[in-house]
């Protein structure tokens, strides 16, 4: 399986690593899984839909699926907390039915944001560029 990606607030990821715990997103209990994608080209659209209003730096975690102890299931897009999904049935997204252990993360990629909070690019993932128009 190809690499998987997860967008995370940098402060939450750093706190989780410092605690030595696996990472559970804030909406994990409500959603029942951790949202991922296998297609880096979708990351910025998803980020701008769900997280543009959340201030602060974000990272994209590149994950080796072979290092995940819990199952990954490809399913239609799902809401994140109370925010409705985009790409409803057009794309299947990998959902991790467990937290993300730090040992599964092979790269932490910085996310560039605009002054208005928009997500613009992801360092190290040139295919994840915000398309103009």
ABEGO torsion letter per residue (X at the ends): XBBBBBBBBAAAAAAAAAAGBBBBBAAAAAAGBBBBBABAAAAAAAAAAAAAABBEBBBBBBBBAAABABBBBBBBBBBBEABBBBGAAABBBBBBBEBBBAAABABBBBBBBBAAGBBABBBGBAABBBBBX
